[in-house]
């Protein structure tokens, strides 16, 4: 019984009073629930109750509580609800805000246009102009080296941006939510929210069986509002994630946020690293191999060619 008195545990479970029976004790009780066969055997041998040990006696009293397994589940749900709701709300919010920041960022759009323009400039004699590129290609800009391996394509991108569109300097700071969003499994998140709704329905059914139970009545009234709002936020999040995936040519049903946003966060980390190197070189007065005029001419030429595709 791990220090939980049988009569005490049974009476507390009947009222659902977590102030008297803490969450850890409820979870312990739930893990000790006897099977249907064990319950039947204990109750059929009630005439031998005097011979029961402490564990058997505890289970015997537990079995006498109507719907004891369901009540323990309801109590566990009540005890963990606030922490679970807070965690789920943060995860939903992180994906929602990350989706909007990526989709609506003017600065990011300009950076991607520079990448596309440089890519078209480099490959114009190979297979024609591209109208876009997959986000998986973002990782390649830091891996594409110059002939002497001293610079990467990302160095040219950073220098081009700093010389032609300096107003978007520090644009990576717009994406603070991506780190949290890329940790979330959308499938697991949606499944857990559905499980919360299912547990709330179970609690409602139990509340109707105990109309005088103020603990269940007051908790359900508060939790129902929170779960309903969480459902609305989830629908909004799913719509925003679907929109940002489609904007970048990806299928939201096949690509999880922890994969989609990772492409951007890894690119931003590499971009910031190279940007610091470029700024140090500028501070040391080193000559930029890509002059301001050359950068503008290159971008304008590439963008003009791209416009022909539209």
FILUMDO-949010 format. One record per atom (N, C-alpha, C): x, y, z. Coordinates in steps of 0.05 Angstrom, whole numbers, plus 32768, in hexadecimal, padded with zeros to 4 digits. Layout:
BEGIN
XYZ...
This chain:
BEGIN
80117FE88000800080008000801180198000802C80178003803F802D8002803780448013802C803E802B80268053803E800B8060803A7FFB805680277FE0806180227FCC804E80307FBF805980457FAB804980537F94804280417F8B802980417F768020802F7F5C803080327F528032804A7F398041804E7F3C805E80467F54806A804B7F59808680447F59808980267F67807680187F6880787FFB7F4D80747FEE7F3D80627FF97F22805D7FEE7F1080757FF27F0F8080800A7EFD8096800F7F0580AF7FFF7F1F80B37FFC7F2880CB7FED7F2280C77FD07F2580AF7FC57F1F80AA7FA97F0280AE7FA47EF180A87FB77ED480AB7FB27ECD80C87FAF7EDB80DA7FBB7ED580F77FB97EE581057FA47EFC80F97F9B7F0D81067F887F1C811D7F947F22811C7FAE7F2F81327FBC7F4D81307FBA7F5A813F7FA87F77813E7FA57F85814D7FBA7F77815D7FCA7F84816B7FE07F8B81577FF67F7B81427FF77F80812D800C7F92811780017F8F81117FE77F9F80FC7FDB7FAF81087FC47FC9810C7FC77FD981197FB37FDB81097F997FE581177F847FE6810B7F6A7FF880F27F6A800E80F37F78802180DC7F78801380C37F83800280C87F977FF480B17FA37FDE80A67F907FD180B87F817FBD80B07F6E7FCA809F7F587FE180A87F4E7FF0809A7F397FF9807E7F448001807E7F5D800A80647F697FF280517F6B7FDB805C7F747FC3804B7F767FBA80417F5B7FBC80527F477FB3804A7F2C7FC480347F227FDE80347F297FF0801F7F207FEB80057F2F7FDD80067F467FD87FEE7F567FBC7FE37F527FAD7FEE7F407F927FE57F3C7F927FC77F347F837FB77F437F827F9A7F3D7F737F957F237F797F7F7F167F6B7F787EFD7F4F7F6F7F047F3E7F6B7EEF7F237F637EF47F227F477F017F347F367EF87F357F1B7F047F3D7F1C7F217F517F2D7F277F5A7F307F437F457F3C7F557F367F4F7F4A7F217F5C7F597F0B7F477F607F037F377F4C7EEE7F237F507EF77F0F7F657F107F077F647F1A7EF37F777F1A7EFF7F937F237F177F967F247F247FB17F087F277FBD7EF57F2F7FAD7EDA7F337FB77ECC7F197FBD7ED17F037FAD7EC57EE97FB27ED07EDC7FCB7EE87EE47FD37EF47ED87FEB7EF37EEB80027EDF7EFC80037EDC7F1080197EDB7F0380347ED27EEA80357ED07EDC804F7EEB7ED7805B7F007ED9804A7F1B7ED480547F2A7EEE80587F1C7F04805B7F287F1F805D7F3C7F2080757F367F11808A7F487F1280A17F637F06809B7F657EF680857F7F7EEA807E7F8E7EFB806A7F827F1080607F8F7F21804C7FA77F3080587FBC7F3280487FD27F4280507FCB7F60804A7FDE7F7180507FD97F8E804C7FD37F95802F7FE27F8A801C7FDD7F9080007FC27F857FF67FBC7F6C7FFE7FA27F617FF57F8B7F7080027F8E7F79801B7F797F8880287F747FA3801B7F8B7FAF80137F897FC980057F797FC67FEB7F807FB27FDB7F737FAD7FC27F567FA57FC67F507F977FDB7F357F8F7FE17F237FA77FE57F2D7FBA7FF67F1D7FD37FFA7F1B7FE37FE17F307FE37FD07F2F7FF27FB77F1A7FE77FA57F187FCC7FA47F057FC07F927EE87FC67F997EE37FCC7FB27EC87FD27FBB7EBE7FED7FB37ED07FFE7FA97EC880197FA07EBD80177F847EA480207F7F7E98801E7F647EA9802E7F507EAF80227F397EBF802F7F247EDA80397F2E7EE7802A7F3E7F0080337F4B7F15803A7F367F17802A7F217F2C802F7F0D7F2780497EFF7F0E804E7EF77F0780677EE97F0B807F7EFC7F03807C7F157F0680937F287F23809A7F2C7F3480867F2D7F51808C7F307F5B809A7F177F5280927F007F5A809F7EE77F5180BC7EE67F3880C17EF07F2E80DC7EF17F3E80ED7F057F4580E27F1C7F5580F07F2F7F7180F77F257F7D80E47F167F9780E87F0B7F9680FE7EF67F8080FE7EE67F7C81137ED27F7A812E7EDF7F6A81307EF47F6781497F027F8281537F0D7F9181417F197FAA81487F267FC081517F127FBF81487EFA7FD4814E7EE67FCB81627ED17FB1816A7ED27FA681797EBC7FB481947EB77FB881A37ECC7FC381BE7EC97FDF81BE7EBC7FF081AC7EC5800B81A97EBA800981A07E9D7FF8818D7E977FF581827E7C7FE981977E697FD581A67E737FC981BA7E627FDD81D17E5B7FEC81D87E6F800081ED7E6B801581E57E56801E81CC7E58803281C27E46802781C07E29800F81B57E26800381B37E0C7FFD81CE7DFF7FF581E17E0F7FEF81FC7E05800882097DFB801F82057E09803882107E00804182047DE6803E81EA7DE3804681DC7DCB803581E57DB3801B81E87DB7800981F17DA28011820E7D9A8016821E7DAE801D823A7DA88038823C7D99804B822B7DA18066822D7D94806482267D76805482127D6F8051820B7D53804182217D44802C822B7D51801C82407D44802D82597D3E803C82627D52804C827B7D4E806382767D3C806F825F7D3D808582587D2A807C82587D0E8064824D7D098059824B7CEE805482677CE3804882787CF4804382947CEB805D82A37CE6807182A07CF7808A82AF7CF4809882A77CDA8098828D7CD480A682847CBB8096828D7CA3807C828A7CA3806C82907C8C806A82AE7C86806882BE7C9B806382DB7C97807C82ED7C98809382E17C9C80AB82F17C9F80B482FD7C8480B483177C8180BE83247C6980DC83217C6780EA83227C7D8107831F7C7D810F83047C73810282EF7C7D810982D47C74810482D17C5680EE82DD7C4D80E782DB7C3180FE82E77C20810882FE7C29811E830B7C1A813782FA7C1A813D82EE7C31815582DC7C33815282C57C1F813B82B97C1F813682A27C0D813782AA7BF0812F82C37BEA813182CD7BCE814E82D17BC6815E82DA7BD9817B82DC7BD3818782C17BCE818082AD7BDE818A82927BDA818282877BBF8169828B7BB8815F82827B9E816D82907B87817182AB7B8A817E82BA7B75819A82B17B7181A982AD7B8781C582A47B8481C682887B7981B382777B8181B2825C7B7781AD825C7B59819B826D7B508195826F7B3381AD827A7B2481BA828D7B3181D2829A7B2481E882857B1F81EB82747B33820082607B3281F982497B1E81DF82447B1B81D7822D7B0B81C982347AF181CB824D7AE981BB82567AD281C382487AB981DB823E7AB781E482317A9E81E082127A9F81D482097AB581D281EC7AB981B681E27AB381A381EB7AC1818881E07ABE817281F57AC08179820D7AB8816482227AB8815F822E7AD3814D82417AD58147824F7AED813282407AFE813782407B18812382337B2A811182497B3580F882417B3A80E582547B4580E382517B6480F1823E7B6E80F282397B8B810582227B928106821C7BAC811782067BB4810C81FA7BCE811281E07BD3810881D37BEA811781DC7C03810981DD7C1A811681E77C32812E81D57C3B812E81BC7C32814481AB7C38815E81B67C2C815C81C77C17817481D27C0A818181E77C1C817481F17C31818082057C42819A81FB7C4E819B81E17C5481B381D67C6181CB81D67C4D81C581D77C3381DB81D47C2081EA81EE7C1C81DE82057C2381EC821F7C1E820582217C2F820682147C46821E82157C56823281FF7C4F822981ED7C3D823A81D67C35824681DA7C19823C81EE7C0B824681F47BF0825E82077BF2827681FD7BEB828E820D7BEF829882197BD582A8822E7BD882B6823A7BC282CD82277BB982D9822E7BA282EF821D7B97830582197BAA830C822D7BBB8322822A7BCE831982217BE98300821B7BEC82F482127C0582F782257C1D82FC823E7C1782FE82527C2C82E3825E7C3382D1825E7C2082B7826A7C2382A182567C1C8289825B7C268272824B7C1E825E825D7C10824A82517C04823482607BF8822782727C0D822682697C25821982787C3A822882927C40824382927C3D825382AA7C40824A82BF7C2B824682B67C13823E82C97BFE822182D37C03821082C17C0D81F582C97C1381F582DF7C29820482DA7C3F820582ED7C55821083087C4B822583077C3C823183207C32821F832F7C1F821183207C0F81FE832C7BFC81E7833A7C0B81DD832C7C2081C783387C3081D183517C3F81E9834F7C4A81F383667C5A81F8837E7C4881FF837A7C2E820583907C1D81ED839A7C0D81D983897C0981C283927BF981A883977C0881A483877C1E818C838B7C2E8194838B7C4C81A4839E7C5581AD839E7C70819783A27C85817F83AB7C7C816A83B17C8E815F83977C9B816583807C90815B83677C9C8170835A7CAE818583687CB4819A835D7CC6818D83547CE18195833E7CEA818A83337D03816F83267D008168831F7CE7814D83157CE2814882FA7CF1815D82EC7CF8815A82D27D05814D82D47D21814E82ED7D2C814382F17D46812482F07D46811882F07D2E80FB82EF7D2C80F082D37D32810282BF7D3480F882A47D3480FE82957D4E80F882A27D6480FE82977D7F80ED827E7D8580D5827C7D7880C482657D7E80CB824B7D7080DD824D7D5D80E382367D4D80F182207D5D810282287D70811082147D8180FD82037D9080E8820F7D9B80D481FF7DAA80C281EF7D9780BB81FA7D8080A981ED7D6D80B681D47D6280D081D47D5D80DD81BD7D5180E181A67D6480D981AA7D7D80DB81947D9180C181857D9280AC818E7D85809181837D88808B816F7D72808081597D7A807481467D668057814D7D64804F81557D4C8033815E7D49802081467D4D8027812F7D43801681177D47801281117D64802881117D748025810C7D91801581217D9F8019813A7D96800B81517DA37FED814E7D9E7FE481497D867FC881477D807FBC812F7D8E7FCA81197D8F7FC081017D9D7FBD81067DBB7FCF81147DC77FCD811A7DE47FB6812D7DE97FB181407DD87F9A81527DDB7F8081437DD97F7F81307DC67F67811F7DC47F63810E7DDD7F7981057DE97F7780F67E017F6D81077E197F7581207E197F6B81327E2E7F4D81367E2B7F4381397E137F26813C7E0E7F1781227E167F23810B7E117F1780F27E197F1580F07E377F2B80F87E457F2B80F77E627F16810A7E6E7F1381217E617EFF81347E6A7EE381297E677EDE811B7E517EC4810E7E4E7EBF80F97E637ED380EA7E6A7ED180D67E807ECA80E47E9A7ED880FA7E9F7ED381097EB87EB681147EB87EAC811D7EA17E9081277EA07E7D81107EA77E8280F87E9C7E7180E17EA17E7180DA7EBF7E8980DC7ECB7E8B80D67EE87E7E80EC7EF87E7F81047EEF7E72811A7EFE7E5481177EFE7E49810D7EE87E2C81087EE77E2380F17EF97E3680DF7EFE7E3080C97F117E3380D27F2E7E4180E97F327E4580F47F4D7E3C81117F4D7E2381177F4A7E1981337F487E1F81447F607E2581387F777E2A81477F8F7E48814C7F937E5981427F817E7681447F847E7F81607F7A7E8481727F8D7E8C818D7F857EA7818E7F787EBA817C7F807ED4817B7F747ED381767F567EC381627F4E7EC0815C7F327EB181727F237E9D817D7F307E8C81927F237E9D81AB7F1D7EAC81B57F317EBC81CD7F2E7ED381C97F1B7EE081B17F1C7EF781AD7F0B7EED81AB7EEE7ED8819D7EE87ECE819A7ECD7EC881B57EC17EBB81C67ED07EB381E07EC57ECC81F07EBD7EE181EE7ECD7EF981FD7EC67F0981F07EAF7F0B81D57EB07F1B81C77E9C7F0E81C87E817EF381C77E807EE581C67E677EEB81DF7E567EEC81F67E647EF2820F7E567F0E820E7E4B7F2182047E5B7F3D82037E527F4181F07E3A7F3481D97E3C7F3781C57E277F2981CF7E0D7F1381DC7E107F0581E77DF87F1781FC7DEA7F23820D7DFA7F3582217DEF7F4E82157DE27F5882007DEF7F6F81F27DE47F6881E57DC97F5081DB7DC77F4781D07DAD7F4681E57D977F3D81FD7D9E7F3C82137D8B7F58821B7D827F6A821D7D967F8682247D907F94820E7D7F7F8D81F57D847F9881E07D747F8F81E17D577F7681E77D527F6C81E97D377F7A82007D287F7D82177D367F8B822E7D2A7FA882277D247FB582187D367FD182107D337FD481FE7D1B7FC281EA7D187FC381D77D027FBF81E67CE77FAE81FA7CE77FAA82097CCE7FC382197CC77FCF82267CDB7FE782367CD67FFE82257CCD8001820D7CD9801781FB7CD2801281F07CB67FFA81EA7CAF7FF481E17C947FFA81F67C7F7FF4820F7C867FF982257C73801782297C6F802782297C848043822E7C81805182177C72804881FE7C77805381E77C68804D81E97C4A803481F07C44802D81F27C28803B82097C1A8040821F7C2A804E82367C1F806A822F7C168076821A7C23809182127C1C809181F77C0D807A81F07C02807881D87BF2807A81BD7C01807381BD7C1A807481A57C2A8058819B7C32805681827C37803D81757C3F803C81747C5E802A81837C6B802981837C88802281687C95801681567C858010813C7C8F802881297C8E803C81317C7F805381207C7D806C812B7C8B806B81457C92808281517C9F807A815D7CBA808781537CCF8082815C7CEA808F81777CEF808481877D02809181A07D0980AE819D7D1180B481877D2080D081837D2980E3817E7D1280D881787CFA80E981767CE280E881907CD280D0819A7CCE80CD81B27CBD80DC81CA7CC880D881D07CE280E581E87CED810381E47CF2810C81CB7CF3812881C57CF8813981CF7CE0812E81CD7CC7813C81D77CB0814381F57CB3813082047CBE813482217CC1814682277CD88142821A7CEF815382207D068171821A7D01817682047CF3819281FD7CED819D82117CD9818D821A7CC68197822F7CB3819C82497CC2818B82507CD4818F82697CE381A882687CF481AE82517D0081C6824E7D1081DF82517CFE81DF82457CE781F582487CD481F782657CCA81E182717CC581E1828D7CBB81EE829F7CD081E5829D7CE981F082AE7CFE820E82A97D02821782907CFF8233828A7D02824382987CEC823A82957CD3824982A27CBD824782C07CBF823082CA7CC7822D82E77CCA824182F37CDE824682E47CF4825A82EE7D07827682EE7CFA827C82DA7CEB829682D97CDD829982F07CCA828482F67CBA8285830B7CA7828883267CB5827A832A7CCC827C83437CDB829883477CE682A483317CEF82BF83337CF982D3833B7CE382CF832F7CCC82E083367CB582DC83537CAD82C4835C7CAE82BE83787CA782CC838B7CBB82CB83837CD582D883937CEA82F683947CE78301837F7CDB831E837E7CD78326838B7CBC831283957CAE831883A37C95831F83917C7E831883777C80831E83657C6A830C836B7C52831783687C3A8308836E7C2282F383597C1D82DB83637C1682C583517C1082C883487BF382CA832E7BEF82CD83247BD382B483297BC2829E83307BCE828683377BC0827E83537BC6828583667BB4828183827BB9826383897BB9825D83A07BC4824183A97BC6823483AB7BAB824383B77B98823883BA7B7D8234839F7B6F8247838E7B73824583737B67822D83647B73822983667B8D821383597B9A81F983627B8F81F6837D7B8D81DC83887B8281D8837F7B6681ED83807B5681EA83797B3A81E2835B7B3781EF834A7B4781EA832E7B4781CD83287B4F81C483347B6481A9832F7B6E8194833A7B5A819983527B508185835E7B3D8183834D7B24819A83447B1A819A83337B02818B83197B078191830C7B1E818582F37B24816782F67B29815F830B7B37814383107B3C813483177B23814183257B118134832B7AF7812F83127AE7814283007AE7813F82E67AD9812882D67AE6812782D77B01811282C87B0F80F682D27B0880F482ED7B0480DA82F97AFE80CF82EE7AE480E182E57AD280D982DB7AB980CA82C07ABC80CD82B37AD380C0829A7AD780A3829E7AE0809C82B67AE9808282BA7AF4806E82C17ADE
